[in-house]
Amino acid sequence: MLRHLVQTALNNRMGIIMRVGVIMGSASDLPVMQAAIDTLESFGIEVDKRVISAHRAAHALMEWAESAEDRGLSIIIAGAGGAAHLAGVIAGLTHLPVIGVPVRSKTLDGLDSLLSMVQMPSGIPVATVAIDGAKNAALLAVSILALQEPELREKYIDFRRQQTEKVLATVI
């Protein structure tokens, strides 16, 4: 905890504010979650990237989630496969918005991950995107942050405009 507070103080002094946490339950989730990291960074958003298992490192996850706001995070994107409890556990530990990314698993092709995230009990929401939908999770986070930041809002509107133009320019 002390380490996080010192890092936050240093970041604030240097003008760096970590805005979105991207956390995954296993390093094997990184190929999917990299799309969220890349998308957020393309909008100039600082990202706190972590691998912390809800099952194998429960105490470390609790410390990370409970200190998230103090460390400057505004939104958390959590990706996990299989039982996929990560997003739900984090949502139970913080009042920050949590966006879940179900990661495709070998056993049930990601359906188990998806159901673990969308079937949260009333009062503990996890906004959930498609299986392997890390880019959309990042874009959802950008759109939420853009509500309070005019410069980010303009970047997001420009991104959406460029998407539209690209689709409309498609010739078959």
Backbone as JSON Lines, residues from 0, in Angstrom:
{"i":0,"aa":"M","n":[0.82,-1.2,0.0],"ca":[0.0,0.0,0.0],"c":[0.87,1.26,0.0]}
{"i":1,"aa":"L","n":[1.89,1.28,0.84],"ca":[2.77,2.44,0.91],"c":[3.45,2.68,-0.43]}
{"i":2,"aa":"R","n":[3.86,1.59,-1.08],"ca":[4.5,1.7,-2.4],"c":[3.57,2.4,-3.39]}
{"i":3,"aa":"H","n":[2.26,2.06,-3.37],"ca":[1.29,2.69,-4.27],"c":[1.14,4.17,-3.97]}
{"i":4,"aa":"L","n":[1.11,4.53,-2.69],"ca":[0.95,5.94,-2.31],"c":[2.16,6.77,-2.74]}
{"i":5,"aa":"V","n":[3.35,6.2,-2.57],"ca":[4.57,6.91,-3.0],"c":[4.56,7.07,-4.51]}
{"i":6,"aa":"Q","n":[4.21,6.01,-5.25],"ca":[4.17,6.1,-6.71],"c":[3.14,7.13,-7.17]}
{"i":7,"aa":"T","n":[1.98,7.18,-6.52],"ca":[0.95,8.15,-6.87],"c":[1.46,9.57,-6.65]}
{"i":8,"aa":"A","n":[2.12,9.79,-5.53],"ca":[2.67,11.12,-5.25],"c":[3.7,11.53,-6.29]}
{"i":9,"aa":"L","n":[4.58,10.59,-6.67],"ca":[5.57,10.89,-7.71],"c":[4.9,11.17,-9.06]}
{"i":10,"aa":"N","n":[3.91,10.35,-9.39],"ca":[3.2,10.56,-10.65],"c":[2.53,11.92,-10.68]}
{"i":11,"aa":"N","n":[1.86,12.28,-9.6],"ca":[1.17,13.57,-9.54],"c":[2.15,14.72,-9.64]}
{"i":12,"aa":"R","n":[3.31,14.6,-9.0],"ca":[4.32,15.66,-9.05],"c":[4.85,15.83,-10.47]}
{"i":13,"aa":"M","n":[4.95,14.72,-11.2],"ca":[5.45,14.77,-12.57],"c":[4.34,15.05,-13.58]}
{"i":14,"aa":"G","n":[3.1,15.21,-13.11],"ca":[2.01,15.49,-14.02],"c":[1.46,14.26,-14.72]}
{"i":15,"aa":"I","n":[1.82,13.08,-14.26],"ca":[1.33,11.83,-14.85],"c":[0.17,11.34,-14.0]}
{"i":16,"aa":"I","n":[-0.94,11.06,-14.63],"ca":[-2.09,10.53,-13.9],"c":[-2.49,9.23,-14.56]}
{"i":17,"aa":"M","n":[-2.39,8.12,-13.82],"ca":[-2.88,6.86,-14.34],"c":[-4.39,6.89,-14.29]}
{"i":18,"aa":"R","n":[-5.01,6.62,-15.36],"ca":[-6.44,6.79,-15.47],"c":[-7.22,5.5,-15.5]}
{"i":19,"aa":"V","n":[-6.73,4.51,-16.23],"ca":[-7.47,3.26,-16.4],"c":[-6.57,2.1,-16.01]}
{"i":20,"aa":"G","n":[-7.11,1.22,-15.19],"ca":[-6.4,0.0,-14.85],"c":[-6.82,-1.1,-15.8]}
{"i":21,"aa":"V","n":[-5.86,-1.79,-16.37],"ca":[-6.14,-2.97,-17.19],"c":[-5.49,-4.13,-16.47]}
{"i":22,"aa":"I","n":[-6.34,-5.02,-15.99],"ca":[-5.87,-6.14,-15.19],"c":[-6.36,-7.44,-15.8]}
{"i":23,"aa":"M","n":[-5.51,-8.44,-15.72],"ca":[-5.89,-9.75,-16.25],"c":[-5.51,-10.82,-15.25]}
{"i":24,"aa":"G","n":[-6.21,-11.93,-15.3],"ca":[-6.0,-13.0,-14.34],"c":[-4.78,-13.84,-14.61]}
{"i":25,"aa":"S","n":[-4.26,-13.79,-15.83],"ca":[-3.13,-14.63,-16.21],"c":[-2.39,-13.96,-17.36]}
{"i":26,"aa":"A","n":[-1.1,-14.19,-17.44],"ca":[-0.31,-13.66,-18.55],"c":[-0.82,-14.18,-19.89]}
{"i":27,"aa":"S","n":[-1.47,-15.34,-19.88],"ca":[-2.01,-15.88,-21.14],"c":[-3.16,-15.03,-21.68]}
{"i":28,"aa":"D","n":[-3.71,-14.12,-20.86],"ca":[-4.78,-13.22,-21.31],"c":[-4.23,-12.0,-22.04]}
{"i":29,"aa":"L","n":[-2.92,-11.77,-21.96],"ca":[-2.33,-10.57,-22.55],"c":[-2.58,-10.41,-24.05]}
{"i":30,"aa":"P","n":[-2.49,-11.46,-24.87],"ca":[-2.76,-11.24,-26.3],"c":[-4.14,-10.62,-26.56]}
{"i":31,"aa":"V","n":[-5.13,-10.95,-25.76],"ca":[-6.46,-10.34,-25.9],"c":[-6.46,-8.93,-25.3]}
{"i":32,"aa":"M","n":[-5.93,-8.8,-24.1],"ca":[-6.0,-7.53,-23.37],"c":[-5.09,-6.46,-23.96]}
{"i":33,"aa":"Q","n":[-4.12,-6.85,-24.77],"ca":[-3.23,-5.87,-25.4],"c":[-4.03,-4.89,-26.26]}
{"i":34,"aa":"A","n":[-5.14,-5.34,-26.83],"ca":[-5.97,-4.44,-27.64],"c":[-6.53,-3.3,-26.8]}
{"i":35,"aa":"A","n":[-6.88,-3.57,-25.55],"ca":[-7.36,-2.51,-24.65],"c":[-6.23,-1.54,-24.32]}
{"i":36,"aa":"I","n":[-5.07,-2.08,-24.01],"ca":[-3.91,-1.25,-23.67],"c":[-3.56,-0.35,-24.84]}
{"i":37,"aa":"D","n":[-3.45,-0.93,-26.03],"ca":[-3.08,-0.16,-27.22],"c":[-4.11,0.92,-27.53]}
{"i":38,"aa":"T","n":[-5.39,0.59,-27.41],"ca":[-6.45,1.56,-27.71],"c":[-6.41,2.71,-26.73]}
{"i":39,"aa":"L","n":[-6.31,2.41,-25.45],"ca":[-6.26,3.48,-24.45],"c":[-5.05,4.38,-24.68]}
{"i":40,"aa":"E","n":[-3.9,3.78,-24.92],"ca":[-2.69,4.57,-25.14],"c":[-2.78,5.4,-26.4]}
{"i":41,"aa":"S","n":[-3.5,4.92,-27.42],"ca":[-3.66,5.7,-28.65],"c":[-4.48,6.97,-28.41]}
{"i":42,"aa":"F","n":[-5.28,6.98,-27.36],"ca":[-6.03,8.18,-26.97],"c":[-5.27,9.01,-25.94]}
{"i":43,"aa":"G","n":[-4.05,8.62,-25.62],"ca":[-3.24,9.37,-24.66],"c":[-3.6,9.11,-23.21]}
{"i":44,"aa":"I","n":[-4.26,8.0,-22.95],"ca":[-4.68,7.66,-21.59],"c":[-3.62,6.77,-20.94]}
{"i":45,"aa":"E","n":[-3.21,7.16,-19.74],"ca":[-2.25,6.36,-18.98],"c":[-2.92,5.06,-18.53]}
{"i":46,"aa":"V","n":[-2.16,3.98,-18.56],"ca":[-2.7,2.66,-18.23],"c":[-1.84,2.0,-17.15]}
{"i":47,"aa":"D","n":[-2.5,1.51,-16.12],"ca":[-1.86,0.7,-15.09],"c":[-2.13,-0.74,-15.47]}
{"i":48,"aa":"K","n":[-1.11,-1.47,-15.94],"ca":[-1.25,-2.83,-16.46],"c":[-0.78,-3.83,-15.42]}
{"i":49,"aa":"R","n":[-1.62,-4.83,-15.13],"ca":[-1.26,-5.81,-14.11],"c":[-1.77,-7.2,-14.46]}
{"i":50,"aa":"V","n":[-1.08,-8.2,-13.97],"ca":[-1.56,-9.58,-13.95],"c":[-1.7,-9.94,-12.47]}
{"i":51,"aa":"I","n":[-2.93,-10.16,-12.03],"ca":[-3.18,-10.59,-10.65],"c":[-4.37,-11.54,-10.68]}
{"i":52,"aa":"S","n":[-4.15,-12.75,-10.29],"ca":[-5.21,-13.75,-10.29],"c":[-6.13,-13.57,-9.09]}
{"i":53,"aa":"A","n":[-7.43,-13.63,-9.34],"ca":[-8.4,-13.54,-8.24],"c":[-8.31,-14.75,-7.33]}
{"i":54,"aa":"H","n":[-7.83,-15.87,-7.86],"ca":[-7.76,-17.09,-7.07],"c":[-6.38,-17.34,-6.49]}
{"i":55,"aa":"R","n":[-5.33,-17.11,-7.28],"ca":[-3.98,-17.44,-6.84],"c":[-3.29,-16.3,-6.1]}
{"i":56,"aa":"A","n":[-3.85,-15.1,-6.15],"ca":[-3.24,-13.93,-5.48],"c":[-4.34,-13.03,-4.92]}
{"i":57,"aa":"A","n":[-5.25,-13.62,-4.19],"ca":[-6.44,-12.91,-3.7],"c":[-6.09,-11.68,-2.85]}
{"i":58,"aa":"H","n":[-5.12,-11.8,-1.97],"ca":[-4.77,-10.67,-1.11],"c":[-4.16,-9.52,-1.91]}
{"i":59,"aa":"A","n":[-3.3,-9.85,-2.87],"ca":[-2.71,-8.82,-3.73],"c":[-3.8,-8.13,-4.55]}
{"i":60,"aa":"L","n":[-4.76,-8.9,-5.04],"ca":[-5.87,-8.31,-5.8],"c":[-6.68,-7.37,-4.92]}
{"i":61,"aa":"M","n":[-6.94,-7.77,-3.7],"ca":[-7.72,-6.94,-2.79],"c":[-6.99,-5.61,-2.55]}
{"i":62,"aa":"E","n":[-5.7,-5.66,-2.32],"ca":[-4.92,-4.43,-2.11],"c":[-4.98,-3.54,-3.35]}
{"i":63,"aa":"W","n":[-4.78,-4.16,-4.53],"ca":[-4.78,-3.4,-5.78],"c":[-6.13,-2.73,-6.0]}
{"i":64,"aa":"A","n":[-7.21,-3.47,-5.85],"ca":[-8.55,-2.94,-6.12],"c":[-8.95,-1.87,-5.1]}
{"i":65,"aa":"E","n":[-8.66,-2.11,-3.84],"ca":[-9.05,-1.15,-2.81],"c":[-8.26,0.14,-2.87]}
{"i":66,"aa":"S","n":[-7.07,0.11,-3.44],"ca":[-6.26,1.32,-3.55],"c":[-6.35,1.97,-4.93]}
{"i":67,"aa":"A","n":[-7.17,1.44,-5.81],"ca":[-7.22,1.91,-7.2],"c":[-7.51,3.41,-7.31]}
{"i":68,"aa":"E","n":[-8.52,3.88,-6.62],"ca":[-8.85,5.3,-6.72],"c":[-7.74,6.17,-6.15]}
{"i":69,"aa":"D","n":[-7.15,5.77,-5.03],"ca":[-6.05,6.53,-4.44],"c":[-4.86,6.62,-5.38]}
{"i":70,"aa":"R","n":[-4.72,5.63,-6.26],"ca":[-3.62,5.63,-7.23],"c":[-3.99,6.35,-8.52]}
{"i":71,"aa":"G","n":[-5.15,6.98,-8.55],"ca":[-5.52,7.79,-9.7],"c":[-6.33,7.1,-10.76]}
{"i":72,"aa":"L","n":[-6.76,5.88,-10.53],"ca":[-7.57,5.19,-11.54],"c":[-9.01,5.71,-11.5]}
{"i":73,"aa":"S","n":[-9.62,5.77,-12.67],"ca":[-11.01,6.18,-12.8],"c":[-11.91,5.02,-13.22]}
{"i":74,"aa":"I","n":[-11.34,4.09,-13.97],"ca":[-12.08,2.95,-14.52],"c":[-11.15,1.75,-14.51]}
{"i":75,"aa":"I","n":[-11.72,0.57,-14.34],"ca":[-10.92,-0.66,-14.39],"c":[-11.49,-1.57,-15.46]}
{"i":76,"aa":"I","n":[-10.6,-2.09,-16.3],"ca":[-10.95,-3.09,-17.3],"c":[-10.31,-4.39,-16.83]}
{"i":77,"aa":"A","n":[-11.14,-5.41,-16.63],"ca":[-10.65,-6.69,-16.11],"c":[-10.95,-7.8,-17.1]}
{"i":78,"aa":"G","n":[-9.91,-8.49,-17.53],"ca":[-10.07,-9.6,-18.46],"c":[-9.67,-10.91,-17.83]}
{"i":79,"aa":"A","n":[-10.5,-11.92,-18.03],"ca":[-10.18,-13.24,-17.49],"c":[-10.94,-14.31,-18.26]}
{"i":80,"aa":"G","n":[-10.37,-15.5,-18.27],"ca":[-11.02,-16.64,-18.91],"c":[-11.42,-17.67,-17.88]}
{"i":81,"aa":"G","n":[-12.1,-18.69,-18.32],"ca":[-12.53,-19.76,-17.43],"c":[-13.57,-19.28,-16.44]}
{"i":82,"aa":"A","n":[-13.33,-19.52,-15.16],"ca":[-14.28,-19.11,-14.13],"c":[-14.48,-17.6,-14.12]}
{"i":83,"aa":"A","n":[-13.45,-16.85,-14.5],"ca":[-13.52,-15.41,-14.75],"c":[-14.14,-14.6,-13.62]}
{"i":84,"aa":"H","n":[-13.69,-14.84,-12.4],"ca":[-14.21,-14.11,-11.25],"c":[-13.57,-12.74,-11.07]}
{"i":85,"aa":"L","n":[-12.5,-12.46,-11.8],"ca":[-11.71,-11.26,-11.58],"c":[-12.53,-9.98,-11.59]}
{"i":86,"aa":"A","n":[-13.31,-9.74,-12.64],"ca":[-14.08,-8.5,-12.74],"c":[-15.08,-8.36,-11.6]}
{"i":87,"aa":"G","n":[-15.75,-9.44,-11.27],"ca":[-16.74,-9.4,-10.2],"c":[-16.13,-9.16,-8.84]}
{"i":88,"aa":"V","n":[-14.99,-9.77,-8.57],"ca":[-14.31,-9.55,-7.29],"c":[-13.88,-8.09,-7.19]}
{"i":89,"aa":"I","n":[-13.31,-7.56,-8.26],"ca":[-12.89,-6.15,-8.25],"c":[-14.1,-5.24,-8.04]}
{"i":90,"aa":"A","n":[-15.2,-5.52,-8.73],"ca":[-16.4,-4.7,-8.58],"c":[-16.91,-4.72,-7.14]}
{"i":91,"aa":"G","n":[-16.7,-5.81,-6.45],"ca":[-17.11,-5.9,-5.06],"c":[-16.18,-5.16,-4.11]}
{"i":92,"aa":"L","n":[-14.99,-4.82,-4.58],"ca":[-13.98,-4.18,-3.73],"c":[-13.84,-2.68,-3.97]}
{"i":93,"aa":"T","n":[-14.42,-2.14,-5.04],"ca":[-14.27,-0.72,-5.35],"c":[-15.58,-0.18,-5.89]}
{"i":94,"aa":"H","n":[-15.77,1.12,-5.78],"ca":[-16.96,1.74,-6.37],"c":[-16.67,2.28,-7.77]}
{"i":95,"aa":"L","n":[-15.44,2.14,-8.24],"ca":[-15.11,2.57,-9.6],"c":[-15.82,1.7,-10.62]}
{"i":96,"aa":"P","n":[-16.11,2.24,-11.8],"ca":[-16.71,1.41,-12.85],"c":[-15.75,0.28,-13.26]}
{"i":97,"aa":"V","n":[-16.31,-0.91,-13.44],"ca":[-15.53,-2.07,-13.87],"c":[-16.12,-2.57,-15.18]}
{"i":98,"aa":"I","n":[-15.26,-2.73,-16.15],"ca":[-15.65,-3.27,-17.45],"c":[-15.0,-4.65,-17.58]}
{"i":99,"aa":"G","n":[-15.8,-5.67,-17.79],"ca":[-15.3,-7.03,-17.89],"c":[-15.08,-7.45,-19.33]}
{"i":100,"aa":"V","n":[-13.96,-8.12,-19.56],"ca":[-13.66,-8.7,-20.87],"c":[-13.56,-10.21,-20.69]}
{"i":101,"aa":"P","n":[-14.58,-10.95,-21.14],"ca":[-14.48,-12.41,-21.08],"c":[-13.45,-12.88,-22.11]}
{"i":102,"aa":"V","n":[-12.48,-13.64,-21.65],"ca":[-11.44,-14.14,-22.54],"c":[-11.79,-15.57,-22.95]}
{"i":103,"aa":"R","n":[-11.69,-15.81,-24.25],"ca":[-12.03,-17.12,-24.81],"c":[-11.23,-18.21,-24.1]}
{"i":104,"aa":"S","n":[-11.9,-19.25,-23.69],"ca":[-11.25,-20.37,-23.01],"c":[-11.32,-21.6,-23.91]}
{"i":105,"aa":"K","n":[-10.49,-22.57,-23.62],"ca":[-10.46,-23.79,-24.43],"c":[-11.67,-24.68,-24.17]}
{"i":106,"aa":"T","n":[-12.14,-24.67,-22.93],"ca":[-13.19,-25.62,-22.57],"c":[-14.54,-25.24,-23.17]}
{"i":107,"aa":"L","n":[-15.03,-24.05,-22.93],"ca":[-16.37,-23.66,-23.38],"c":[-16.34,-22.48,-24.35]}
{"i":108,"aa":"D","n":[-15.19,-22.24,-24.97],"ca":[-15.05,-21.22,-26.01],"c":[-15.38,-19.81,-25.5]}
{"i":109,"aa":"G","n":[-15.24,-19.57,-24.2],"ca":[-15.47,-18.25,-23.64],"c":[-16.85,-18.03,-23.05]}
{"i":110,"aa":"L","n":[-17.77,-18.95,-23.3],"ca":[-19.12,-18.8,-22.76],"c":[-19.11,-18.81,-21.23]}
{"i":111,"aa":"D","n":[-18.27,-19.65,-20.64],"ca":[-18.16,-19.68,-19.18],"c":[-17.68,-18.33,-18.64]}
{"i":112,"aa":"S","n":[-16.71,-17.73,-19.32],"ca":[-16.19,-16.42,-18.91],"c":[-17.27,-15.35,-19.03]}
{"i":113,"aa":"L","n":[-17.97,-15.37,-20.14],"ca":[-19.04,-14.39,-20.37],"c":[-20.11,-14.49,-19.29]}
{"i":114,"aa":"L","n":[-20.58,-15.69,-19.01],"ca":[-21.64,-15.86,-18.02],"c":[-21.17,-15.46,-16.62]}
{"i":115,"aa":"S","n":[-19.9,-15.71,-16.3],"ca":[-19.38,-15.3,-14.99],"c":[-19.46,-13.79,-14.8]}
{"i":116,"aa":"M","n":[-19.33,-13.05,-15.89],"ca":[-19.34,-11.59,-15.8],"c":[-20.73,-10.98,-15.88]}
{"i":117,"aa":"V","n":[-21.57,-11.51,-16.75],"ca":[-22.89,-10.88,-16.92],"c":[-23.89,-11.28,-15.85]}
{"i":118,"aa":"Q","n":[-23.62,-12.34,-15.11],"ca":[-24.56,-12.8,-14.1],"c":[-24.2,-12.3,-12.7]}
{"i":119,"aa":"M","n":[-23.76,-11.06,-12.61],"ca":[-23.41,-10.48,-11.31],"c":[-24.68,-10.19,-10.52]}
{"i":120,"aa":"P","n":[-24.58,-10.28,-9.19],"ca":[-25.76,-9.99,-8.37],"c":[-26.13,-8.51,-8.43]}
{"i":121,"aa":"S","n":[-27.39,-8.22,-8.24],"ca":[-27.88,-6.86,-8.25],"c":[-27.1,-6.01,-7.25]}
{"i":122,"aa":"G","n":[-26.68,-4.84,-7.68],"ca":[-25.96,-3.93,-6.81],"c":[-24.46,-3.95,-6.99]}
{"i":123,"aa":"I","n":[-23.93,-4.94,-7.71],"ca":[-22.49,-5.03,-7.99],"c":[-22.33,-5.17,-9.51]}
{"i":124,"aa":"P","n":[-22.45,-4.04,-10.24],"ca":[-22.43,-4.14,-11.71],"c":[-21.04,-4.34,-12.29]}
{"i":125,"aa":"V","n":[-21.01,-5.11,-13.36],"ca":[-19.83,-5.24,-14.21],"c":[-20.34,-5.04,-15.64]}
{"i":126,"aa":"A","n":[-19.94,-3.94,-16.26],"ca":[-20.28,-3.74,-17.67],"c":[-19.45,-4.75,-18.45]}
{"i":127,"aa":"T","n":[-20.07,-5.53,-19.3],"ca":[-19.36,-6.62,-19.96],"c":[-19.45,-6.48,-21.47]}
{"i":128,"aa":"V","n":[-18.32,-6.65,-22.13],"ca":[-18.26,-6.58,-23.58],"c":[-18.22,-8.01,-24.14]}
{"i":129,"aa":"A","n":[-18.1,-8.13,-25.45],"ca":[-18.08,-9.44,-26.11],"c":[-16.87,-10.26,-25.7]}
{"i":130,"aa":"I","n":[-16.94,-11.54,-25.93],"ca":[-15.8,-12.43,-25.71],"c":[-14.63,-11.92,-26.55]}
{"i":131,"aa":"D","n":[-13.49,-11.73,-25.9],"ca":[-12.27,-11.17,-26.5],"c":[-12.46,-9.73,-26.98]}
{"i":132,"aa":"G","n":[-13.42,-9.01,-26.43],"ca":[-13.75,-7.66,-26.86],"c":[-12.99,-6.56,-26.14]}
{"i":133,"aa":"A","n":[-11.69,-6.74,-25.97],"ca":[-10.89,-5.78,-25.2],"c":[-10.86,-4.39,-25.84]}
{"i":134,"aa":"K","n":[-10.84,-4.31,-27.15],"ca":[-10.83,-3.0,-27.79],"c":[-12.11,-2.23,-27.46]}
{"i":135,"aa":"N","n":[-13.25,-2.91,-27.52],"ca":[-14.5,-2.24,-27.18],"c":[-14.54,-1.85,-25.7]}
{"i":136,"aa":"A","n":[-13.93,-2.63,-24.85],"ca":[-13.85,-2.26,-23.43],"c":[-13.08,-0.95,-23.29]}
{"i":137,"aa":"A","n":[-11.99,-0.82,-24.01],"ca":[-11.21,0.42,-23.96],"c":[-12.01,1.58,-24.52]}
{"i":138,"aa":"L","n":[-12.72,1.36,-25.62],"ca":[-13.52,2.45,-26.21],"c":[-14.66,2.86,-25.28]}
{"i":139,"aa":"L","n":[-15.24,1.91,-24.56],"ca":[-16.25,2.25,-23.57],"c":[-15.64,3.11,-22.47]}
{"i":140,"aa":"A","n":[-14.46,2.74,-22.01],"ca":[-13.76,3.54,-20.99],"c":[-13.47,4.95,-21.52]}
{"i":141,"aa":"V","n":[-13.01,5.04,-22.75],"ca":[-12.73,6.35,-23.35],"c":[-14.01,7.19,-23.4]}
{"i":142,"aa":"S","n":[-15.11,6.58,-23.82],"ca":[-16.36,7.34,-23.93],"c":[-16.84,7.83,-22.57]}
{"i":143,"aa":"I","n":[-16.61,7.05,-21.51],"ca":[-17.0,7.48,-20.16],"c":[-16.11,8.63,-19.71]}
{"i":144,"aa":"L","n":[-14.8,8.49,-19.88],"ca":[-13.88,9.56,-19.49],"c":[-14.11,10.83,-20.3]}
{"i":145,"aa":"A","n":[-14.52,10.67,-21.56],"ca":[-14.74,11.82,-22.44],"c":[-15.92,12.68,-21.99]}
{"i":146,"aa":"L","n":[-16.79,12.15,-21.16],"ca":[-17.91,12.95,-20.64],"c":[-17.41,14.13,-19.81]}
{"i":147,"aa":"Q","n":[-16.24,13.99,-19.2],"ca":[-15.7,15.02,-18.32],"c":[-14.52,15.78,-18.9]}
{"i":148,"aa":"E","n":[-14.02,15.35,-20.07],"ca":[-12.82,15.96,-20.62],"c":[-13.03,16.35,-22.08]}
{"i":149,"aa":"P","n":[-13.18,17.63,-22.34],"ca":[-13.47,18.1,-23.71],"c":[-12.43,17.66,-24.75]}
{"i":150,"aa":"E","n":[-11.14,17.66,-24.4],"ca":[-10.12,17.28,-25.37],"c":[-10.25,15.8,-25.74]}
{"i":151,"aa":"L","n":[-10.49,14.96,-24.75],"ca":[-10.68,13.53,-25.01],"c":[-11.97,13.3,-25.79]}
{"i":152,"aa":"R","n":[-12.99,14.08,-25.48],"ca":[-14.27,13.98,-26.2],"c":[-14.05,14.24,-27.69]}
{"i":153,"aa":"E","n":[-13.27,15.26,-28.01],"ca":[-13.0,15.57,-29.42],"c":[-12.23,14.45,-30.11]}
{"i":154,"aa":"K","n":[-11.25,13.87,-29.41],"ca":[-10.51,12.74,-29.97],"c":[-11.43,11.55,-30.25]}
{"i":155,"aa":"Y","n":[-12.35,11.3,-29.31],"ca":[-13.26,10.17,-29.46],"c":[-14.25,10.41,-30.61]}
{"i":156,"aa":"I","n":[-14.78,11.61,-30.69],"ca":[-15.69,11.95,-31.79],"c":[-14.96,11.82,-33.12]}
{"i":157,"aa":"D","n":[-13.7,12.26,-33.18],"ca":[-12.91,12.15,-34.41],"c":[-12.67,10.69,-34.77]}
{"i":158,"aa":"F","n":[-12.39,9.86,-33.77],"ca":[-12.22,8.42,-34.0],"c":[-13.48,7.83,-34.62]}
{"i":159,"aa":"R","n":[-14.63,8.16,-34.04],"ca":[-15.9,7.63,-34.56],"c":[-16.17,8.13,-35.98]}
{"i":160,"aa":"R","n":[-15.85,9.4,-36.24],"ca":[-16.05,9.96,-37.58],"c":[-15.17,9.23,-38.6]}
{"i":161,"aa":"Q","n":[-13.92,8.98,-38.23],"ca":[-13.0,8.26,-39.13],"c":[-13.5,6.85,-39.42]}
{"i":162,"aa":"Q","n":[-14.06,6.18,-38.43],"ca":[-14.63,4.85,-38.65],"c":[-15.75,4.91,-39.67]}
{"i":163,"aa":"T","n":[-16.63,5.9,-39.5],"ca":[-17.76,6.06,-40.41],"c":[-17.27,6.32,-41.83]}
{"i":164,"aa":"E","n":[-16.31,7.22,-41.97],"ca":[-15.78,7.55,-43.29],"c":[-15.15,6.33,-43.96]}
{"i":165,"aa":"K","n":[-14.44,5.53,-43.17],"ca":[-13.81,4.33,-43.73],"c":[-14.84,3.34,-44.24]}
{"i":166,"aa":"V","n":[-15.91,3.15,-43.47],"ca":[-16.96,2.23,-43.9],"c":[-17.65,2.74,-45.16]}
{"i":167,"aa":"L","n":[-17.98,4.03,-45.16],"ca":[-18.68,4.6,-46.31],"c":[-17.82,4.65,-47.57]}
{"i":168,"aa":"A","n":[-16.5,4.65,-47.39],"ca":[-15.6,4.68,-48.54],"c":[-15.34,3.28,-49.12]}
{"i":169,"aa":"T","n":[-15.86,2.27,-48.46],"ca":[-15.64,0.91,-48.91],"c":[-16.39,0.65,-50.22]}
{"i":170,"aa":"V","n":[-15.65,0.17,-51.19],"ca":[-16.24,-0.15,-52.49],"c":[-16.19,-1.67,-52.64]}
{"i":171,"aa":"I","n":[-17.33,-2.19,-53.08],"ca":[-17.42,-3.65,-53.24],"c":[-17.36,-4.0,-54.71]}
